[in-house]
Amino acid sequence: IFEEQQTKKSDLDASLSVFRLSIPDNCPLWTSKIALAGEKPCWFHKDESDFADFAYLKTATDFKVGTLIIDIDRPIADSIEALIYSTLNAPIPNLIVKNPANKHVQLIYCLKNWVCIDTSNRKGNYSAKAHSLYKALKRHLNAIFGGDDAYHNFFAKNPFCEQWDVIGMRSSSYEMYELARISELEVKSTSFIERLQSKKTDTALKQASDRATVGSGERNDFLFNTVRVRAYSLYNKHSKDWTRQQFENCINDFAQELNQTKCSPALEISEVATICHSIVSFCYGSFGEHQKYTKSEISKIASKCGKKGGKAKGYKYAQQRQQARKLAKQGKKAKDIAVITGLSIRAVYNAINEEKPLKKSVQKPTEKNIKYHVFNPLFCANSYQCSTLLVKELRSNSHLVCERSEPKLFLKPLSLKISNIPTVKHPNIHIPFVLPP
């Protein structure tokens, strides 16, 4: 028994050391779930002794995340190890954090490489493919373990806190492709039409609100989407008259009432308060900042962002556009090409039109007015093509230019066959000219 306990302790220490490498150096911490809903966090370095006194922490920054957490809101703490070992495509987590009070569980997977989650790409290292794979893995593991799909934030139970029962199961971190291979994640390339069909719309939300009750697995999503729509309209109407606390109290009362009447079983009060706090923070943050802009300013920002996105999409779909051009040469219709390649019909037409050669227009020589004279760009003297006199040669002291000369005065070429006609020589141009009478 003693040896078994020592082995468990060494496994836990190894897993915790891996977890320590996968979280930021300085983390926001909270003492309880109630504090998480409304209080400001305490910031400590992960190596400080006070770090273990807090029950909850945020495992990511605004820019990157190094962990993947599966939140299971079911009392399966006693059987979670058996579930992991009995499921063939279930990867072994680095840590299992159990709540002894309600038997709920969090599975923590540590990643070798950080994943950038800053979609604005302020530091220039965002990868849409890596972020999409991270989210796909989370959805897939939630489906395997029956996790909460509405758990989208990075707040987790602190495994260093003695309030939780923690088990270490793996002492090395994962690459994302390892998790995808072990969990048998299938990556499919869907067409544009399929993506439109699978996209959630307001109709689905309305159907959920029309039902008498909303069950587990949909409660968080239903509450968030319903409350935020009401919050945005209230913010536009009363943001100048209400304080932030008054606004949050109003939103919280509405959400708690909705939770009690629609959700079965109802969510915990602290969990609903967390949802409301997140919505209020967005209203007084990004949403409030955007409300200050005029329509023309928003249009400029959207245009700028759209151009950036257009360049990125251009590189991303280069292979599909090439495939579309090949299919068009084979005689396929644009609608069929869109289904095969996954491009929109407009993108298919644009790709096909790129192959068409552009018509080259021939520019005709135009006359130019210099000083008081009109010169043709090119003239031929004795079968030699020569350029017109330069402007710098036509100065007022030149004997070829007179300030009071006629506006339509042209120089005529001289034939070399006529030798008895007097000619005028210019100091820099050695072509015979005849002055008009």
C-alpha positions as CSV (number, residue, x, y, z in Angstrom):
1,I,0.0,0.0,0.0
2,F,2.8,2.4,0.9
3,E,4.6,1.7,-2.4
4,E,1.4,2.2,-4.3
5,Q,0.8,5.6,-2.5
6,Q,4.4,6.6,-3.3
7,T,3.9,5.7,-7.0
8,K,0.7,7.7,-7.2
9,K,2.4,10.7,-5.5
10,S,5.3,10.6,-8.0
11,D,2.9,10.3,-10.9
12,L,0.9,13.3,-9.6
13,D,4.1,15.4,-9.1
14,A,5.2,14.6,-12.7
15,S,1.8,15.5,-14.1
16,L,1.6,18.7,-12.1
17,S,5.1,19.7,-13.4
18,V,3.9,19.3,-17.0
19,F,0.7,21.3,-16.2
20,R,2.9,24.0,-14.7
21,L,4.7,24.4,-18.0
22,S,1.4,24.6,-19.9
23,I,-0.1,27.6,-18.1
24,P,1.0,31.3,-18.1
25,D,3.7,32.5,-15.6
26,N,1.2,34.8,-14.0
27,C,-2.4,33.6,-13.6
28,P,-5.6,35.2,-12.4
29,L,-7.0,33.2,-9.4
30,W,-10.2,33.1,-7.5
31,T,-11.0,31.5,-4.1
32,S,-14.5,30.1,-5.0
33,K,-17.1,29.9,-7.8
34,I,-19.0,32.8,-6.3
35,A,-15.9,34.9,-6.4
36,L,-15.4,33.8,-10.0
37,A,-18.8,35.2,-10.8
38,G,-18.3,38.8,-9.6
39,E,-15.0,39.5,-7.8
40,K,-11.8,40.7,-9.3
41,P,-9.0,38.0,-9.5
42,C,-5.8,37.9,-7.5
43,W,-2.7,37.6,-9.6
44,F,0.2,35.4,-8.5
45,H,3.2,33.8,-10.1
46,K,2.8,30.0,-10.6
47,D,5.9,29.3,-8.5
48,E,4.7,31.3,-5.4
49,S,3.4,29.4,-2.3
50,D,0.1,31.3,-2.3
51,F,-0.7,29.9,-5.7
52,A,-2.2,26.7,-4.1
53,D,-4.6,28.7,-1.8
54,F,-7.0,29.5,-4.7
55,A,-9.6,27.0,-6.0
56,Y,-10.0,28.4,-9.5
57,L,-7.6,29.8,-12.2
58,K,-7.5,30.8,-15.8
59,T,-5.3,28.6,-17.8
60,A,-4.9,30.9,-20.8
61,T,-4.0,34.5,-21.7
62,D,-5.7,36.7,-24.2
63,F,-3.2,35.5,-26.8
64,K,-2.5,31.8,-26.2
65,V,-3.6,28.6,-24.5
66,G,-1.5,25.5,-23.6
67,T,-4.2,23.2,-22.2
68,L,-7.3,21.5,-23.4
69,I,-9.9,21.0,-20.6
70,I,-13.0,18.8,-20.7
71,D,-15.7,19.7,-18.2
72,I,-18.0,16.9,-17.2
73,D,-21.0,18.1,-15.2
74,R,-22.2,14.6,-14.2
75,P,-21.4,12.7,-11.0
76,I,-18.9,10.2,-12.5
77,A,-15.9,10.9,-10.3
78,D,-15.8,7.3,-9.0
79,S,-16.0,5.7,-12.4
80,I,-14.0,8.1,-14.6
81,E,-10.8,6.0,-14.7
82,A,-12.7,2.9,-15.8
83,L,-14.5,4.9,-18.5
84,I,-11.2,6.2,-19.8
85,Y,-9.5,2.7,-20.0
86,S,-12.6,1.0,-21.4
87,T,-13.1,3.5,-24.3
88,L,-10.8,2.7,-27.2
89,N,-10.5,6.1,-28.7
90,A,-10.3,8.0,-25.3
91,P,-6.8,9.6,-24.8
92,I,-5.4,9.4,-21.3
93,P,-5.5,12.9,-19.7
94,N,-2.6,14.4,-17.8
95,L,-4.7,15.2,-14.8
96,I,-8.1,14.3,-13.5
97,V,-9.5,17.0,-11.1
98,K,-12.5,15.7,-9.0
99,N,-15.0,17.7,-7.0
100,P,-15.7,15.6,-3.8
101,A,-18.9,17.6,-3.1
102,N,-20.9,16.8,-6.3
103,K,-18.6,14.2,-8.0
104,H,-18.1,16.4,-11.1
105,V,-14.9,16.0,-13.1
106,Q,-12.5,18.0,-15.2
107,L,-10.0,16.3,-17.5
108,I,-6.9,18.3,-18.3
109,Y,-4.7,17.7,-21.4
110,C,-1.4,19.5,-21.6
111,L,-0.1,20.6,-25.0
112,K,3.5,20.7,-26.1
113,N,3.0,23.8,-28.2
114,W,0.9,26.8,-27.3
115,V,-2.1,27.6,-29.6
116,C,-2.6,31.3,-30.5
117,I,-6.3,32.2,-29.8
118,D,-5.9,35.9,-30.7
119,T,-8.0,36.1,-33.9
120,S,-7.1,39.8,-34.4
121,N,-3.5,38.6,-34.9
122,R,-1.9,41.5,-33.0
123,K,1.4,39.7,-32.6
124,G,1.4,38.1,-36.1
125,N,1.5,34.4,-35.1
126,Y,-2.1,33.4,-35.3
127,S,-2.9,30.3,-37.3
128,A,-6.6,29.7,-38.2
129,K,-5.9,26.1,-39.0
130,A,-4.3,25.4,-35.5
131,H,-7.1,27.2,-33.8
132,S,-9.8,25.3,-35.8
133,L,-8.1,22.0,-34.9
134,Y,-8.0,22.9,-31.2
135,K,-11.7,23.6,-31.3
136,A,-12.5,20.5,-33.3
137,L,-10.5,18.4,-30.8
138,K,-12.4,19.9,-27.9
139,R,-15.8,19.1,-29.5
140,H,-14.7,15.6,-30.3
141,L,-13.5,14.8,-26.8
142,N,-16.7,16.3,-25.4
143,A,-18.6,13.9,-27.5
144,I,-16.5,10.9,-26.3
145,F,-16.7,11.7,-22.6
146,G,-20.1,13.5,-22.5
147,G,-18.5,16.8,-21.6
148,D,-20.3,20.2,-21.5
149,D,-20.3,21.7,-25.1
150,A,-21.2,25.1,-23.7
151,Y,-17.9,25.3,-21.7
152,H,-16.0,27.7,-24.0
153,N,-13.9,29.7,-21.5
154,F,-10.5,28.8,-19.9
155,F,-11.5,28.9,-16.2
156,A,-10.7,25.6,-14.5
157,K,-10.2,24.1,-11.1
158,N,-6.7,24.6,-9.7
159,P,-5.1,21.2,-9.4
160,F,-2.6,22.5,-6.9
161,C,-5.5,23.4,-4.4
162,E,-6.2,20.9,-1.7
163,Q,-9.9,21.4,-2.1
164,W,-10.0,19.0,-5.0
165,D,-9.1,15.3,-5.4
166,V,-6.4,15.2,-8.1
167,I,-5.0,12.2,-9.9
168,G,-2.0,12.2,-12.2
169,M,-2.2,9.9,-15.2
170,R,0.3,11.0,-17.7
171,S,3.7,12.8,-17.3
172,S,4.3,13.9,-20.9
173,S,2.4,16.6,-22.9
174,Y,0.5,16.0,-26.2
175,E,0.9,17.2,-29.7
176,M,-2.5,18.1,-31.1
177,Y,-2.0,15.6,-34.0
178,E,-1.4,12.9,-31.3
179,L,-4.8,13.7,-29.7
180,A,-6.4,13.7,-33.1
181,R,-4.9,10.3,-34.0
182,I,-5.7,8.6,-30.7
183,S,-9.2,9.9,-30.5
184,E,-9.8,9.0,-34.2
185,L,-10.8,12.6,-35.2
186,E,-12.0,12.7,-38.8
187,V,-11.3,15.9,-40.6
188,K,-13.7,16.5,-43.5
189,S,-13.6,19.2,-46.2
190,T,-17.2,20.4,-46.5
191,S,-18.6,22.3,-49.4
192,F,-19.9,25.8,-49.3
193,I,-23.5,24.6,-49.5
194,E,-23.0,22.1,-46.7
195,R,-21.5,24.7,-44.4
196,L,-24.5,26.9,-45.0
197,Q,-26.9,24.1,-44.2
198,S,-25.1,23.1,-41.0
199,K,-24.8,26.7,-39.8
200,K,-27.0,27.5,-36.7
201,T,-29.6,30.2,-37.4
202,D,-31.9,32.2,-35.3
203,T,-34.7,29.7,-36.2
204,A,-33.0,27.0,-34.0
205,L,-32.8,29.4,-31.1
206,K,-36.5,30.4,-31.5
207,Q,-37.4,26.7,-31.5
208,A,-35.6,26.2,-28.2
209,S,-37.3,29.2,-26.7
210,D,-40.7,28.0,-27.8
211,R,-40.3,24.7,-26.0
212,A,-41.6,24.4,-22.4
213,T,-38.2,23.3,-21.0
214,V,-34.6,23.2,-22.1
215,G,-32.7,20.1,-20.9
216,S,-29.0,19.6,-19.9
217,G,-26.5,20.1,-22.7
218,E,-28.5,23.0,-24.1
219,R,-29.1,25.2,-21.0
220,N,-25.9,27.2,-21.1
221,D,-26.2,27.9,-24.8
222,F,-29.9,28.8,-24.6
223,L,-29.3,31.2,-21.6
224,F,-26.3,32.9,-23.2
225,N,-27.9,33.5,-26.5
226,T,-31.3,34.6,-25.1
227,V,-29.8,36.9,-22.4
228,R,-27.2,38.6,-24.7
229,V,-29.8,39.6,-27.2
230,R,-31.8,41.3,-24.5
231,A,-28.7,42.8,-23.0
232,Y,-27.6,44.5,-26.3
233,S,-30.9,46.2,-26.7
234,L,-31.0,47.4,-23.1
235,Y,-27.4,48.7,-23.4
236,N,-28.3,50.8,-26.4
237,K,-31.3,52.3,-24.6
238,H,-30.0,52.8,-21.0
239,S,-26.2,52.7,-21.0
240,K,-26.1,56.5,-20.5
241,D,-28.6,56.5,-17.6
242,W,-27.6,53.3,-15.8
243,T,-24.5,52.4,-13.9
244,R,-22.7,49.2,-14.8
245,Q,-23.9,47.5,-11.5
246,Q,-27.5,48.5,-12.2
247,F,-27.2,47.1,-15.7
248,E,-25.7,43.8,-14.4
249,N,-28.4,43.4,-11.7
250,C,-31.1,43.9,-14.3
251,I,-29.6,41.3,-16.7
252,N,-29.0,38.9,-13.8
253,D,-32.6,39.1,-12.6
254,F,-33.8,38.3,-16.1
255,A,-31.4,35.4,-16.5
256,Q,-32.2,33.9,-13.1
257,E,-36.0,34.0,-13.9
258,L,-35.4,32.4,-17.3
259,N,-33.2,29.7,-15.7
260,Q,-35.9,28.8,-13.2
261,T,-38.8,28.8,-15.7
262,K,-37.1,27.2,-18.8
263,C,-34.1,25.1,-17.7
264,S,-34.8,21.6,-16.3
265,P,-32.9,21.0,-14.1
266,A,-32.0,24.6,-13.4
267,L,-28.4,25.7,-13.4
268,E,-26.6,26.9,-10.3
269,I,-27.1,30.6,-9.3
270,S,-23.3,31.2,-9.5
271,E,-23.1,29.7,-13.0
272,V,-25.9,31.9,-14.3
273,A,-24.2,34.9,-12.7
274,T,-21.0,34.0,-14.5
275,I,-22.8,34.0,-17.8
276,C,-24.3,37.5,-17.0
277,H,-21.0,38.9,-15.9
278,S,-19.4,37.7,-19.2
279,I,-22.2,39.4,-21.3
280,V,-22.0,42.7,-19.3
281,S,-18.2,42.7,-19.7
282,F,-18.6,42.4,-23.5
283,C,-21.3,45.2,-23.5
284,Y,-19.0,47.6,-21.6
285,G,-16.0,46.5,-23.6
286,S,-15.8,45.6,-27.3
287,F,-19.6,46.2,-27.9
288,G,-19.5,49.6,-26.2
289,E,-16.4,50.7,-28.1
290,H,-18.0,49.8,-31.4
291,Q,-21.2,51.8,-30.5
292,K,-19.1,55.0,-30.3
293,Y,-18.1,54.8,-34.0
294,T,-20.2,56.3,-36.8
295,K,-21.5,54.3,-39.7
296,S,-18.8,55.6,-42.0
297,E,-16.0,54.7,-39.5
298,I,-17.4,51.2,-39.1
299,S,-17.5,50.9,-42.9
300,K,-13.8,51.8,-43.2
301,I,-12.8,49.3,-40.4
302,A,-14.9,46.6,-42.0
303,S,-13.4,47.3,-45.4
304,K,-9.9,47.2,-44.0
305,C,-10.5,43.9,-42.2
306,G,-12.2,42.5,-45.3
307,K,-9.2,43.2,-47.5
308,K,-6.9,41.3,-45.0
309,G,-9.3,38.4,-44.9
310,G,-9.5,38.4,-48.7
311,K,-5.8,38.0,-49.1
312,A,-5.7,35.1,-46.6
313,K,-8.6,33.4,-48.3
314,G,-7.0,33.9,-51.7
315,Y,-3.9,31.8,-50.6
316,K,-6.1,29.3,-48.8
317,Y,-8.3,28.4,-51.8
318,A,-5.7,28.5,-54.5
319,Q,-5.7,24.8,-55.0
320,Q,-9.5,24.7,-55.2
321,R,-9.6,27.5,-57.8
322,Q,-7.0,25.5,-59.9
323,Q,-9.3,22.4,-59.6
324,A,-12.3,24.6,-60.6
325,R,-10.5,25.7,-63.8
326,K,-9.7,22.1,-64.7
327,L,-13.3,21.0,-64.2
328,A,-14.5,24.0,-66.3
329,K,-12.2,22.9,-69.2
330,Q,-13.8,19.4,-68.9
331,G,-17.2,21.0,-69.5
332,K,-18.6,20.9,-65.9
333,K,-21.3,23.4,-64.9
334,A,-20.5,26.1,-62.3
335,K,-23.0,24.7,-59.9
336,D,-21.5,21.2,-60.0
337,I,-18.0,22.7,-59.7
338,A,-19.1,24.6,-56.5
339,V,-20.3,21.3,-54.9
340,I,-17.1,19.4,-55.8
341,T,-14.6,22.0,-54.8
342,G,-16.4,23.6,-51.9
343,L,-16.2,27.1,-53.4
344,S,-19.1,29.5,-53.8
345,I,-20.6,29.9,-57.2
346,R,-19.2,33.5,-57.5
347,A,-15.7,32.2,-56.6
348,V,-16.0,29.6,-59.3
349,Y,-16.9,32.2,-61.9
350,N,-14.0,34.4,-60.8
351,A,-11.6,31.4,-61.0
352,I,-12.8,30.6,-64.5
353,N,-12.5,34.2,-65.7
354,E,-8.9,34.4,-64.6
355,E,-8.0,32.1,-67.5
356,K,-9.4,34.5,-70.1
357,P,-6.7,36.7,-71.7
358,L,-7.0,40.5,-71.3
359,K,-7.4,42.6,-74.4
360,K,-4.4,44.8,-74.9
361,S,-5.3,48.3,-76.1
362,V,-2.9,50.1,-78.5
363,Q,-2.4,53.7,-77.4
364,K,-2.6,56.2,-80.2
365,P,0.0,59.1,-80.2
366,T,-1.5,62.3,-78.9
367,E,-0.4,65.9,-79.6
368,K,1.2,67.9,-76.8
369,N,1.2,71.6,-76.4
370,I,4.6,73.0,-75.5
371,K,4.9,76.8,-75.1
372,Y,3.0,78.3,-78.0
373,H,3.7,75.4,-80.4
374,V,1.9,72.1,-81.1
375,F,4.3,69.2,-81.8
376,N,3.5,65.6,-82.7
377,P,5.2,63.0,-80.5
378,L,7.0,61.4,-83.4
379,F,7.9,62.7,-86.9
380,C,9.9,61.2,-89.8
381,A,12.7,63.1,-91.4
382,N,14.4,61.4,-94.4
383,S,13.2,57.9,-93.3
384,Y,14.7,58.4,-89.9
385,Q,12.4,58.2,-86.9
386,C,13.3,61.0,-84.5
387,S,11.9,62.3,-81.2
388,T,10.5,65.8,-80.9
389,L,12.5,68.7,-79.6
390,L,12.9,68.6,-75.8
391,V,11.3,71.3,-73.7
392,K,14.6,72.4,-72.3
393,E,15.8,73.1,-75.9
394,L,12.9,75.5,-76.5
395,R,14.0,78.4,-74.5
396,S,13.0,82.0,-75.1
397,N,16.5,82.9,-76.4
398,S,16.4,80.1,-79.0
399,H,16.1,81.2,-82.7
400,L,13.5,78.5,-83.3
401,V,11.0,80.0,-80.9
402,C,9.4,83.4,-80.9
403,E,7.1,84.6,-78.1
404,R,4.7,86.0,-80.6
405,S,4.8,83.1,-83.1
406,E,1.6,81.6,-84.4
407,P,0.0,78.9,-82.2
408,K,-0.2,76.2,-85.0
409,L,3.3,76.4,-86.3
410,F,4.8,73.0,-87.5
411,L,8.3,72.0,-88.5
412,K,8.4,70.3,-91.9
413,P,10.9,67.5,-92.9
414,L,13.5,68.4,-95.5
415,S,14.2,66.0,-98.4
416,L,17.9,65.2,-98.9
417,K,17.4,65.3,-102.7
418,I,16.9,69.1,-102.6
419,S,20.3,70.5,-102.0
420,N,19.9,74.2,-103.1
421,I,17.5,75.1,-100.3
422,P,19.0,77.0,-97.3
423,T,18.8,75.1,-94.0
424,V,19.0,76.1,-90.4
425,K,21.2,74.1,-88.0
426,H,20.4,73.7,-84.3
427,P,23.5,73.5,-82.1
428,N,22.3,70.1,-80.5
429,I,20.1,68.6,-83.2
430,H,21.8,67.6,-86.5
431,I,18.7,67.1,-88.7
432,P,18.0,69.6,-91.5
433,F,14.9,71.6,-91.1
434,V,13.2,74.2,-93.3
435,L,11.5,77.1,-91.7
436,P,8.0,77.9,-93.2
437,P,7.7,81.1,-95.2
